[in-house]
Every structure is written in C-alpha cells, then in structure tokens.
Amino acid sequence: MIDGLDSAEGVSPVARLQGAATGDRIFRTLLTIAALAIPTLLGFLVYELWKGSQPAMAKFGVDFLTTSTWDPVADKFGALPLIFGTLLSSLIALVIAVPLSVGVAIFLTEFAPGPIRRPIAFVVELLAAIPSVVYGLWGIFFLIPVMRTTLFPLLQKVFGFLPLFRGTIYGNSMLAAGIILAIMIMPYIMSVTREVLASVPGSQREAALALGATRWEAAWTAVVPYARSGIVGAIILGLGRALGETMAVTMLIGNRHEIVASLFAPGYTMAAAIANEFTEAATDMHFAALAYVALVLFGVTVVVNALARLLIWKVSKGRASGGAAL
Amino acid sequence: MSRPTLLLGLALAAAACGGGENPPAGQPAATPTPPAGSALTGAGATFPNPIYSKWFDTYNKKTGVQINYQSIGSGGGIKQFTEGTVDFGATDGPMTEAQLAAVQGAVLHIPTVLGADVVTYNLKAIGATQLKLDGPTIADIFLGKITKWNDRRITSLNPGVNLPNQDIIVVHRSDGSGTTYIWTDYLSKVSPEWKTKVGTATSVNWPVGLGGKGNEGVTQQVKQTDGALGYVELIYAISNQLSYAQVKNASGTFIVPSLASVTAAAASATFSPDTDFRVSITDAPGADAYPISSFTWLLVRPDNPDEAKARALKTFLEWMVTAEAQQIAAELHYAPLPAPVAALVKERITTLKAGGKPIA
C-alpha cells in the first residue's frame, strides 16, 4: 500500500491499482493472521488443559463433576462443591447487581438532571478500574466486619426460617463473596446498559409521552423493552466476569470444600481453588485435578455464554434492538 | 572488614580440607573464588524468601556472585528443579520418594534455617492469657472432635483459666503451603486418627474449619472472630504481635514458641552421619524443644556438570552455614541452625562434585 502511494506519480493507473492490490493482499494476510491468532491461542489453551488433565480424567471421569471429596493426600478429587460455589456466588452477585445497575442506568439516561449524569456514571465506571485484590482487602477489613454485625444478623432474624439464612455467622461466606462480586460486576452491567438505553431513538420516548404515558411509564414500557436484548447482553458480560473472578472471592469466601445450604457458611469456587492450590500442588494427580477444574470452568463459561446468546436471540427475535451492543 | 574475610577464608579452608585430593589447607584462598558476575538461579518456597533475598544480596555485595531467587512456592520449586530449569530449588517440606525418583540423578537436601507454626487464637473471655495446649488436643480440635472452648480436655490443661462455653471456630490455610505441611506433619505424629484420616501434605482435606489465604488471611479471620483458633508461621505471629499458645512437647514440658526453642528442637533431633537431611523435627524429644518446628531446605544436585555453577553454589553454601550468615537469619527472626547441624551440613557440602570430580 505504501509502495502504491509512493509511486503514485508518473505511473500508469493500472500499475497503481496493481500496487494497491499487492498492498491489499499483504494487509489482508496480516489481518487474517491476527484474526486466526485468537482462535489458535484458544485452541492451544484448551489443548494444554485437556492434556494436563488427562491423568485426572482417566482416573475420575465424569464422577469428578458429581463427587465432593477433595483430598490431596489420598489423591482423591471431586469438584462438585467448586462448581456449585462458582455458580451460586455468581447467582448471588447477579441477584444483587442486576436491579441496582439497571436501575442506575435507567435513572441516568431517563431521569437524572443533566449536570449529575456524567459524575455518577464516571464514579460507577471507576469501580471497574479497582484491582481485584483491593476489593478483597476492602472486603476483609471493612465489608466483612460490618456485615457480620449488621446485615447478616438482620437477615437471620427476618429470614431465619429459610435454610439459606441459618447457621453460624462466620463472616467469610458465600454471601460475602456474592456481595463483593456484585459490587465488582456492577460497573460493567451499568455502563453497557446505559449505552444501550442511550441508543434507543428519542422517537420511542416521544411516542409514549405523546400517548399520555408518564415518564416512568415511557421508560418502562417503551425504552427498556426496546433495549432488552442489549440489557441481557450487559448482564451476561457481568456474569462472565463473576464466574471467573478469583482473588477477591478467594479472600472472602472462606475456602471450604463443601456444599451447604446456608449462605452464611463458607464455600469455594473453581477459580479460587486453582489460585490457592496450583503453586503448591505436590503430586501429579493434584496438578491434573486442578487442570481438570480449569477445563470445567472453561466449559461452564462457554455453556453460560451460549445460553446467553440463545436468550438474546430469543428476546430480540423480530425486534429492533440494542443487541448489537454485544 | 576483616571479620567477614576471615570467615570466608575459614570456610574456604574447611572446604579445602574436605575433598580427598585437595592440596593441604593454607594454600592461598584466592583460587576457589568464583568469577565475579556469574549468576545462579533458584526457585521455590515462599516462607524463607525474606532471608534468602537478604543472603543473596549480602553475598552478591561480598563476592559479586548474582543469585536470582523466585519465591513461587515449594511445589513450583520442586517442579522446576526436577525439570532442570533452575540451578537449585527450595522447599519447606522434604521431597517424597516419588518426587526424588522423578529427578534425573541424585538430590541433596541442604537445611538452611528453621521455621515453626504457632497456634494463634482470639478469645475475648480470657483476654491476654496465654493458653496451654498439647498435640492430641490440637489434633482433636482440628478433627472437629473438640468443639467448645470449655471442653474438659482444654480446661484440664489450663487450670485457673475460666474458659467460656463457646464454639471453637477453626481456621486453616486455604492455599497449599509449607506452613500447612509442618502443621499436618506434627498432627500426624501426635494423633493416629489424624494420620489415617487426613495425613501430611501442603494442602489436605480439612475435616472442619474455614480457609484463609496466606498467613494474613488466617490472621484476619482469627483476629476478627471471637472464638477462633488457627495456625500461622512463627515469624508472622511475632512481627504481627498475635497471641499464641504454649504447646506441650514430647518430654511433657509446655514450651513458648521462640527462635531459641525452635533451634532447640533441631538440636535435639538425631542425625546419622550419612543422613540425607530429610528429617522431620516436629514433636522433637528435647526438653526445651518447641514441637511444631521444621527445617526448610535448598535442593541441589550433588554432581553438577556445569563446573562454574557448581563452584559458585558450593561457595555460597559454605558461606551460608557460617556464623555470619546464620546471624543474619536470626536478625530476621529465622531460627538459625544449631551448631552440630551446621557442622554436619558444612561437611556434606564438601562432597559436592562438578562433572564427577570434586570441586577444588
């Protein structure tokens, strides 16, 4: 391409075009390589995990996913509590973060007075820039001591009839991990939702208002449905982050390899187990089991994402939408 | 100025004496000094990282030999050493037979300093009173068989202390670590049930308790939870002023964990002259021995084909067991090797070879 430009003067248009074609070809090749690099990288990643987990796969097979013993001394491994913990902590995070962040986004695009929109959006997005370990430390030194003396006993008092809120309150728990995850994924859900809502054409609102809707009704009946596949996309983005989050969760979840109904009980996640045990895994089987966990985590992420795409596709079928935001 | 030089000279002289076909001592000490700027790499345990960094730095200033150490954990250290990607490894738990079998050639464990675990706890009802515990009681707490602070087994060890009827919240390490290795090694020795049910490793299947990441994670959970009990590294407990318990040792005395009582544990262990140093000193017999103590080791090849590196490593190791280097360890709160062990290590270092030949 550069050649083509340099020799532009005094060269026949055909030659110039040919030069450009060569440039195009090179450019195209480069881009193709760049595009292929990502799937190749992913391929290698999966292959390495698959290869690394072979001993564990051969020994435990599918039982790995359904059993609960994790005994590095006896080389006996089952990942069910880890899978359960990963899914549950992410679910708690979504339950807390989705209403909050979608609410903030609707407020910012539909209701907030002009001057405060930017500062609030900026502050929420700033949350995304805080490193995970800082969240973990904040959780340890602030969130947990506060929760243990205020929110947790309150929940137990009010909802104590549910098994979810029974048992000893340790502080470090599934619920604490879910809450920190909620705070961590909020900025992602909020900012994507805000973008999606902002891209809803003004005519949607105007039409609803012209029909006599209040601002609330206009937002809820005309704007949000229009953007709903985009909002689902935003939630999936948050979920993806919650599933893989490691450091802050490890610091707050209590790291107990067990499935307990109570949210006040400690739990464990796949990412936390890998982070905790990989460096000191003593036996080959222990290594293989952790690689197997990584592979399962990868699989869970793929499945969740596929389901999400399916959901968006269902939601947006036959509708104009902000689905392009994904 | 003259003291270090003298010590180095002594170390070199000692090295010269050890080898069979060496010229007699008194030969100019200059010959074995490794070339300035040569570099060694090592990887492994995180627990001794502060002292190793200090040693390598001090040694570099003295001799110009650069030693790079990555503190990636004992497991990683053993792995890299086995694969031959580092010149030496470092570990808090000795290599197992299976791990040794995976290494091409032999492995020499060199004890460097000592570490210990303490039982830390937080019980508002007793304030700053120092509790007394023994091995079987600790094991049963960690097995979930003793669940209350006023259990008869604990109260009988602590006459006069008014222990409350309160749950014991057990806290352990969630990450694999040498600290856990020492802990479980001790519990396996004092409790047959622990040995069969749980065993000894850097991470185990905990019967009860919460997991905290790192010494700091365990400390946080213990400090914030009334009624909690956990274990942390002695140095960490000292530098963070945690309250910790006295533990009854094998000869029946309650021992306050300290550098001196940890060194005493190592001194009371018996070594055969041909020991491979893979010796566990938990539950050591000495009257003053703190029972939850352990060596931490460097892993080296007894016969290294690369002569320059073999020589550099040997010279460093010789310096490491000198009183000067061990004094630096004590300053950083690492319990130094007792003199007989240091002498034994020193003697063993002289057997290091390069390409099948003794290192001159």
Chai-1 contact restraints between the chains, C-beta under 6 A:
chainA,res_idxA,chainB,res_idxB,connection_type,confidence,min_distance_angstrom,max_distance_angstrom,comment,restraint_id
A,W70,B,N205,contact,1.0,0.0,6.0,A-B,restraint_1
A,D71,B,N205,contact,1.0,0.0,6.0,A-B,restraint_2
A,P72,B,A201,contact,1.0,0.0,6.0,A-B,restraint_3
A,P72,B,S203,contact,1.0,0.0,6.0,A-B,restraint_4
A,V73,B,G199,contact,1.0,0.0,6.0,A-B,restraint_5
A,V73,B,A201,contact,1.0,0.0,6.0,A-B,restraint_6
A,V73,B,V204,contact,1.0,0.0,6.0,A-B,restraint_7
A,I140,B,Q220,contact,1.0,0.0,6.0,A-B,restraint_8
A,P145,B,Q224,contact,1.0,0.0,6.0,A-B,restraint_9
A,Y170,B,L210,contact,1.0,0.0,6.0,A-B,restraint_10
A,N172,B,L210,contact,1.0,0.0,6.0,A-B,restraint_11
A,T250,B,K213,contact,1.0,0.0,6.0,A-B,restraint_12
A,M251,B,K213,contact,1.0,0.0,6.0,A-B,restraint_13
A,G254,B,L210,contact,1.0,0.0,6.0,A-B,restraint_14
A,N255,B,S174,contact,1.0,0.0,6.0,A-B,restraint_15
A,N255,B,G211,contact,1.0,0.0,6.0,A-B,restraint_16
A,P266,B,L210,contact,1.0,0.0,6.0,A-B,restraint_17
A,N276,B,S174,contact,1.0,0.0,6.0,A-B,restraint_18
A,N276,B,D175,contact,1.0,0.0,6.0,A-B,restraint_19
A,E277,B,G176,contact,1.0,0.0,6.0,A-B,restraint_20
A,E277,B,S203,contact,1.0,0.0,6.0,A-B,restraint_21
A,T279,B,G73,contact,1.0,0.0,6.0,A-B,restraint_22
A,T279,B,G75,contact,1.0,0.0,6.0,A-B,restraint_23
A,T279,B,G76,contact,1.0,0.0,6.0,A-B,restraint_24
A,E280,B,G73,contact,1.0,0.0,6.0,A-B,restraint_25
A,E280,B,G75,contact,1.0,0.0,6.0,A-B,restraint_26
A,E280,B,G176,contact,1.0,0.0,6.0,A-B,restraint_27
A,E280,B,S177,contact,1.0,0.0,6.0,A-B,restraint_28
A,E280,B,T202,contact,1.0,0.0,6.0,A-B,restraint_29
A,A281,B,G75,contact,1.0,0.0,6.0,A-B,restraint_30
A,A282,B,G75,contact,1.0,0.0,6.0,A-B,restraint_31
A,A282,B,T202,contact,1.0,0.0,6.0,A-B,restraint_32
